[in-house]
Amino acid sequence: MAKHPVSLKVNGDEHDLLIEPRKTLLAVLRDTIGLTGTKEGCSTGDCGACTVIVDGKAVTSCMVLGVTASEKEITTIEGLASDGELHPIQQAFIDTGGYQCGFCTPGFIMASKALVDENPDRSEEEFRFALGGNICRCTGYTKILEAVLQAAEEIRTNS
Amino acid sequence: MSDYSVVGKKLPRVDAVEKVTGAAQYGADVHPAGMLYGKIVRSKHAHAKILSIDTSEAEKLPGVRAIITQDDVPSGRRVFATDKVLYLGEPLAAVAATDADVAEEAAELIKIEYEVLPVVQDVMESIKPSAPRLHGDETKDGPHRRNISAEIKELSSDQEEDNSDEIRKLQAELEKYSDEVYYNISAETHNEAGDVEKGFAECDIVVEDTYVIPRVHQTYMEPHVSVASADSSGKITVWASTQGPFAIRSGIAGTLGIPLTQINVIGTTMGGGFGGRFGVIITHVPAVLLSQKSGRPVRVQMTREEEFLDGRPAPGCVIKLKTGATKDGHILARQALAFWDSGSVSGASIGSTIRVRGVYKIPNIKIDAYGVHTNKSGTAAYRAPGAPQAIFAGESQLDDIAAQIGMDPVKFRLMNMREEGDSVPAGGSEPKVGYKETLEAVADAAGWWDREADDNQGWGVAVGDWTNGCGPGGVYVSVHEDGSARIFHGSMDITGTDTAITQIIAEILTVPYENVTIRRGDTDSAPYSTGSGGSVVTFTMGNTAKLAAEDARRRILELAAERLNTNEDNLELKDGAVHIVTADPPKSILLGELAAYSLSTTGGPIVGKGSFARQPSTPALAAQIAKVEVDPDTGRTRVLKLVASQDVGFAINPMAVEGQIEGGTVQGYAWAMMEEMQYGDNGNVNPGFVDYRVPTSADLPTVESVIVEVPAPNGPYGAKGVGEPPITPTLATMANAVKDAVGIRVTELPIKPEKVVDALKNNGHGA
C-alpha cells in the first residue's frame, strides 16, 4: 500500500514519517515511533486505553488515522513527566492506589489531564461522568476518582 | 494495632512509577528485531463440518511468511480444528506476515468450506435427546435415576436373596424419569450430607426456585498476547501475558512435545487476569508454531472481538435450588441441581455448586451438578470460579426464607452462621473464622440497623465465602554492600503481590522499604512458582518470602557474631544494623558493612532462600450491603450506597487490599446488573464493548470498603487471600436490594431494566 509523508509532533519531538493511510495514530505511535505506553484495549474507541492528547483534546488514538494527525501537537503518557518529576496526576494515582494492573492507567491519566487542564473545578459526580469513556476492570473506580480529585485540587491550588 | 513497621502500612506499590509513566512492558510492547505479526483464522460458524481449507491464495500475498494448520502440529495435539468446528471463532489456521494488516488480509484469503450443522446454545436444550451431539451419544443419569440405579445395583449384587420383584419395580420407577437421561454432559459431581428428604419433611417453610446466571467475560483490559521466538537450535523463548509462566512452559512442552528445558517463558506485565489468563493454546502455541515455521519472532495478539469469541470466560449456569427452614429460623435442608454451560470442552467449575451451602449450619444437603456442552468456547476461572453463581442462588433464596419467616435478613444469617468447630456441610470442621464479625461490620458501617428507604428504594445484603489456594514457590533474597536487599522470584505480580512480598522482607530484615527491590525472573532463571490465581500469591509467596528473609537473617546474625566477636544470643537485628544488646556504649554493625565484610572474607554474599509447598488455608468471608433506587418507569436501578466488608486475616498493604475489595465488588455488581455474553443461532452476538457493557465510573458511586482482620493461623502475619472473595456476594446483594425496593425477585441475571419493567407490569412475576 502506498505510503504518505506525515510530520507528527509527539511530546515535543518532530517525527517525519512515511505511513500507510490505513494505519491508526495508535499503530503509528506504538509500532513506528516505538512509544508503547499508549495501550490497545479494544480498537473500537470504546475502552479509552489508547487515549492521547491531540491539540489539547483527549482522543482515542485507535479511532484516528495517523495521516490525519500530521502537524498536530500530540502528547502521550511518556510526555507527561518533566525533568524527572511526575505530573501531579501521575503522583496522585500512586498516592491513592488509583491503578492496579496498570493497563488502562495511561489512558485514564491522559483523559484526566485533558479534563483537569480544561477545568479542574469539577465535582466528583462531574468527573465520574466525564471519565465514562475509559474502562478500568481492576479498581472499581473508587481510587481512580480519589486520584483525579486529589490532582485537580493540587492543580487548582497551584494555579 | 500491630508493632510492625512495614507490613500493615499503606505504602506505595513497588511498580508505581513504571505503571503511571507507561514504562511497564506488557506483552504487546515486546518487539524483537524482525518480528512478524500473527493472525488466527477463525470459524465463521458455531457448529459445522470442515470440508476443506485452502491456503493457496493467502500464500501468494506479498509479506506472508508462514501459514499453519493442524497439519503443522507434529505432536498431533489439537491446536486447530480439522474435521469439525464447535463454536463461532474456533481456530482453524494461523498466518504470520511482515505487517499486522497484511496478516489480517491473508487470514481473509484462506478459503474454508463448511457444512453447517444444527447448533445448541442453551444447557437445558443441550441435555435433551433432541439436541445435536457435540461429542457423541453417551448419556448420564439425573439425580433420581442415579439413586434408583444404585439401588438396583445393590439388590442385583445380593447373592443371598432373590430381589427380582423389587428390581422390576425399581426398573419401572426408572422409566418414570426418562427426562433424566442427559445428553452432552462434560462432567458431573455429587455431594451429600445428612438426609435431605428427612430434613425437608421437618421444615415449616420450603422455598424452591430456578436461578439462571449468564456467561460473562473476565474482560481484563489487555487482550491475550504472546511473542514467540524459536532459534535455529530449537530453543524457544515466549514472552507471555499470563498468570502462570511455569504453567505455560509445561503447557507448551506438553502440547508440542518439546523438552521443558528448551522453553523459556518470560512473563510480561499482566494487564489483568482474573483467572482467565492461564490458557496455553489461545495465543502461545500458535505463536510458537508460526515462529518455528517462519524462523522469525512472531507476535500473536487478540483483538477485543477475538477475546469474546475465543477467550475462556466464566460459565453461565442454571441452578434449581430448594431450601427448607423451621419457622423459628433454623435452616434444615438444602438441595441443588445445577447445569453448568462448559461450552465445547469440559472445564466449567461445576464443583463450586457445593458453595450453595454458604457459611451456614445446614445439617442436610444434597448437590448434583453437571457440566453441559454447548456450541460456545470453553470456559475458565473468573475470580472465585463458580462461587458467584452458586452464592447468587443460595443468598437470594435465603432472603426469601427470611421474608417468609419475618426475620431480618442480617439476623437470620447471623443466627445460622457457622462458628469454629461447627461441621461444614459435606466438608469437615470449621476452623477459626470471622463470618459473624464480617457481617456485623458491614451492617454497622452501612447503617443497616436504622436504615431508611423512600419509595422504590431498598436495601440488600448478602455474604460470600472463599478460601485461598496454595502452591509451591521459591524466593531468594540478597543483602548488598550498600545495605539494600534484592528479592528474586518467579511469580507474576497480580496487582500488589510484589509489593506485599517486598513489605514482608523489608519488615524482617529491617531494611527501609524503598531499599528493597524485587525482580521477577523468567522460567529459565527463577525458582518454580505456582500460578498467580486462586488468591494464592500473598499466602504462598508471602510465606515463602518470610522463609527467605528469616534464612538471610540467620546468616546475618551468624556473620555479625563472628565480626563483633560475640554470641548470637547477644545480637539484635534492628533498623538495618545488628546491635549487641548488652554493649555499653552501644556497639553495632550496619547490614551494608556486614555484607561487604562477608564478601571480602570467607562468608560470601548474603543470600537467603525460601522454599514453600503448602499449608492449610482458612476461609474468608465477604459481606456486602447495597442501597438502591429503582425507577419503576424505566426499570433502571441506581446504586445509592455500596458497602463491602471482608475478613482479610491481616492486611499487609491496606491500600492494595481496599483496591481488591472495591474492584471485586464492582465486578460482582456488573455481573448482577449488566454483563451477559449473548448467543444467537450462530454464536456470540455481542463481542465488543458497545453491546457487552462493562461498568464505567459513571455507573457507580464510591464503594466503601471495610477491612476485618481475623488472622489465618498459617498465613503470613495472618493474611488470607483477598482477591477473590469480594465478587462472591454481590450478585445476590443487588438482587436482594432490588427485591426490597420494588418487590421483584429476579432469578435470571442480569437485572436489566426491561426485565424489571416487565415484572412490574406482571405484578412481580416472570423476572
Interface residues (C-beta under 8 A of the other chain):
Chain A: M1 E20 R22 K23 A27 R30 D31 G34 L35 T36 G37 T38 K39 E40 G41 C42 S43 T44 D46 C47 A49 T76 I77 E78 L80 A81 L86 Q90 Q91 F93 I94 D95 T96 G97 Y99 Q100 C101 G102 F103 C104 T105 P106 I109 F127 R128 F129 L131 G132 G133 N134 I135 C136 R137 C138 T139 G140 Y141 T142 K143 I144 L145
Chain B: K10 P12 R13 D15 A16 V17 E18 K19 V20 T21 G22 A23 A24 Q25 Y26 A28 D29 H31 A100 D101 Q218 T219 Y220 M221 E222 P223 T269 M270 G271 G272 G273 F274 T303 R304 T495 G496 M655 A656 E658 G659 E662 G663 G664 T665 V666 Q667 G688 F689 V690 V694 P695 T696 S697 A698 L700 T702 V703 S705
